[in-house]
Amino acid sequence: MFPLGTVLFPSGLLPLQVFEPRYRAMLADLLAGKRRFGVVLIERGSEVGGGEVRSGIGTLARIVEARPAVDGRWSVAAVGLRRIRVHRWLPDDPYPRAEVEYMPDTTPAGPADTEAYPELVGRLRRVLARLSELGEPVAPSTFEAAEEPALGSYQLAALGPFGSYDRQRVLEATSVASRLALLARLLAEVSEDVDRRLAGGGPGQRR
């Protein structure tokens, strides 16, 4: 398991710099095996040194590239595969480990989700375009997203101007419908903040 200060979604790309001895040991085992590991958000604490408070829901990832550096560090690229739930944390010896289970959506996408999803894509494009005009370092509004809402909703959460707390809320949503509804609320909040800034007010705070 790799606890991080960021949220990884299914289909998302994850660049890593591996330098701690425990994670270098984990990487050696991963490269000798199936190259799969779990990623969870650190809710409180630091990525370095251990002792952090970890989320119980994360994403299974697979290493697609790993390059060693002369100083012993590794540059790693991984991709998110499926959502997982931690059943039980094991001792961090020699590195973080846990028993996990897959966490599929409780219900598949329905006609209402398929209808609402394109509208959310358009709303996010408009928000990103306006934030770019304000000089914010956001994803390009010309992004590509999956056609179906189950995977696409994760992609919108990764591309949107949301903090780790809100992204974790999206990851933990138990259905496509609840994920899209939460994204709609988050985008509405961001839009209000952008309107305020364009009208001369200061920026709001995103968690």
Secondary structure, DSSP 8 states (H G I E B T S, - for coil): -EEESS---TT-EEEEEE-SHHHHHHHHHHHTTT-EEEEEEEEES-SSSS--EEEEEEEEEEEEEEEE-TTS-EEEEEEEEEEEEEEEEE--SSS-EEEEEE---SS---HHHHHHHHHHHHHHHHHHHHHHHTT-----TT----SSHHHHHHHHHHHSS--HHHHHHHHH-SSHHHHHHHHHHHHHHHHHHHHHHHTT-------
